[in-house]
């Protein structure tokens, strides 16, 4: 393999040392931490760091191509190595050399440098062009750097890595120029031109069919009368394996002289490995080639017994399972028959390998132990509950659909439990083997099984820095689709969510309707945009709390028919949740509320109709439960069922929205945490009704791409919020009526988010300024609301003032600054004067929050009231000065 250039090598070595903790030892980097087994056994050659390997070959054997780990380090070829008049192939040569590890001297004349440009592409790039027939204009070109092509109409993005000429290549293949075939030769047939060039450099005659769907019948027809062995070596994925079988059937039907063989690279990692990858990993020696040919032979086996005997020939094992056409069989060599056959041959003078082969072929037996195939894909664990599962794929014959589900450790431990679980999750799937056979299968599949990290919620995982949704994840501004095994591969992390109770329907960019912000404003005005900005901020609540220590609550209240439900249901659509408004905490248990609060991260939790006018009919939700959620702390702790003293205290990871007809009445601590918005019907017009109806009828798929649009701009949004919050907080504290720093901070955070929303949605300047002014006024009004008394307390003091000190104050003659009230006495006096007091039961809960007359204590006093001369009376004590 060619050496790296010094600039690339130094960058790679530096990044490897930082990421894996390598220690330099002469020409090597050693003692790096393996990402697979976590042992310090990773090593790589410092002078040519193409592949990192784990030294625990038998127990781990992890390998990774450096060009896959750091593709950007090998990039910028167009800038680093531009073509010149003297060297027109310079960019292509450097790409083939440094990225593909192919010496341009050995591949000279096999390709030429081209150029790819697209009117909707984000760049132009040099290409490596392989001509199938230059005279006919048939070619394939590999792009040196990936080009992102965005269709302006559909907004669909195409990550273009290769390009084909306009003349179809159907039925054709590419071979290295000058390659000649003669009788007795082997021809390796692969998909890509670079793979064919790789094999050719290693001394194998090769051809590239360019895709897994091209049957090269034109080229095969030229060879049909020759004695050539065709080694079908397409990619080892479902499409590649299907096409190998298709090509083999075609050759068998149309030629009697061509011989079909196959070769497959075992895919041990999630990233598909091709022949060039094997070359970069120094895995194309004779021993490796023999292994790949063996796996190809298994693919082409005509019967389960043929396949089993191939396995025996290689490993000499007498008991093992074998899969064939999605059924599972058990191979056994009957000892009595084998021994008798060996004795018979020894008597006839036949010994050695041939004798053993004949004895095994005579004594071999095969029985079906499952009418399906099953593969344990990976291990997943919920660390909170210490529960774990093996995620399993079950495949059926005859084209029936594949099922994926989990098995617990106990369910794979015995044949009976495995059989029951298999029947319960896969209709008609039956395991008829015994525990010994199951143990072999489990050991075979669980050896070095992949571990996938999990979350028990939907949304942002702070520990991993990734948004995990149902079928998509977002990491560092990039969208990652879920893979075929139902987890996300994000950088070096494999992750999935275990949450099954919440499904977000996230639309595509092509379906996105960006007219909704105007409809929200038309229907609800600036307050509607305030609520929208809060939902936007909810998508970053964890990051905001990590930096600013808190994220506020939003309260949406108003009279019936004001449109609160329609607004909230639409805002839920923006984040992919349809036909949902929220839940009533008064209709749920404490445990249920704790679970609901733990289901999401960086998404809202909406509490609806939490207050009750008649508290006797329903136990009212205690708002103080939310106090710790403001800072992202746990709202509830519970003990774990593990025999120890461990507890689970999941932090609150979302945001809180409160929607009801009446405003929240709670402690001052809770009231300060709330941003209050009131909606009424006074501004309703036919136009606003039409806008609200349009929002209500808009499908979730047409607006939910907003979620992806927002979180892919995580860095920009957070930078703006962190920069502007302090500015708006300072501006708000200039208002003379605003004294609470917490109120100022809460509203400042939302003002910064309104600005971020304006940038995301191209909001008109006038609407932005109106929305900011609305939040300024909301901050001042929140301060006034907190400074005022509860309506029941105001009613109480109005009655007290009407009745007078001399009738009610039991300490009037002793202390002119103190009020001592006996509530039962006051109720009696009020009744006598036809005054209505709030129920004493409710007053006793609220009077300690009195502000106009500050509550001090409850104690027995010697009365100086004419109704109780010199008697000791239990009184509520207040100061006449307010707060």
Secondary structure, DSSP 8 states (H G I E B T S, - for coil): -----HHHHHHHHHHHHHHH--EEETTEEEEE--TTT--S-EEEEGGG-SEEEES-TTTT--EEEHHHHTGGGG--HHHHS---SS-TTHHHHHIIIIIT---TTTSTTS-EEEEE--TTBS--EEEEEEEEETTTTEEEEEEEEEEEEE-TTT--EEEEEEEE-SS--TT--B--TT----TT-EEEEESSHHHHHHHHHTT--EEE-SSTT---HHHHHHHTTS--EEEE---SSHHHHHHHHHHHHHHHHH-SS-EEEE------SSS---HHHHHHTT--SHHHHHHHHHHHHHHH-SSHHHHHHHHHHHH--SEEEEEETTEEEEEEE-HHHHHHHHHHHHHTT--SHHHHHHHHHHHEEEEEEESEEEEEEEEEEETTTTEEEEEEEEEESTT---EEEEE-TGGGTSHHHHHHHHHHHSTT--B---HHHHHHHHHHHHTT-EEEEEESSEEEETTTTEEE-SSEEEETTEEEE--TTS-EEETTEEEEE---S-------GGG--TTHHHHHHHHHHHHHHHHHHHHHHHTTHHHHHHHHS---EEEEEE-TTSSHHHHHHHHHHHTT--S---B-GGGS-HHHHHHHHHSEESSEEEEES---S-TTTS----GGGGGGGGGT--S--EE-SSSSS-EE-----SEEEEEESS-----HHHHHTEEEEEE-STT--HHHHHHHHHHHHS-GGGTTHHHHHHHTTHHHHHHHHHHHHHHHHHHHTTSTT---HHHHHHHHHHHHHHHHHHHHHT--HHHHHHHHHHHHHHHHHHHHHHHS--HHHHHHHHHHHHH-HHHH-TTTTT-TTEEEE-HHHHHHHHHHTT-----HHHHHHHGGG-TTTTEEEEEEEE--SGGGTT-EEEEEEEESS--
